[in-house]
Amino acid sequence: MDLTWMAWTWQTAIFFAMIALMLLGMMVWEYVSPGGAPRVGVLRFETTRGDRLFISLLATAYIHLGWLALTDVSLWGATIVSIVFAVAVFRWV
């Protein structure tokens, strides 16, 4: 299989490893505390843990893309913004 179309670097490996770790963490969380009853947050619709993770992952992608498009600053800033956003989503959405 020819995978030369993508820049497979250690940063790419860490990216995919982090997504795998988040999914593994959600599986463990569900095993330890089953159910995670849906709740209504600031968006005014029911969300579960999985919904909030999905919202966080999508927002992280958009934050990083916007960061790349609008600034020349290191992506660490976008990563910090994304982490803060994800914490807020899990807390209030």
JOFEN-V392436 format. One record per run of one state. SS is the DSSP state (hx for helix, st for strand, lp for the rest). FROM is the first residue (numbers start at 1). TO is the last residue. If there is no record, write none. Layout:
BEGIN
ss=[SS/SS]
from=[FROM/FROM]
to=[TO/TO]
END
This chain:
BEGIN
ss=[lp/hx/lp/st/lp/st/lp/hx/lp/hx/lp]
from=[1/10/33/39/41/46/48/49/71/76/93]
to=[9/32/38/40/45/47/48/70/75/92/93]
END
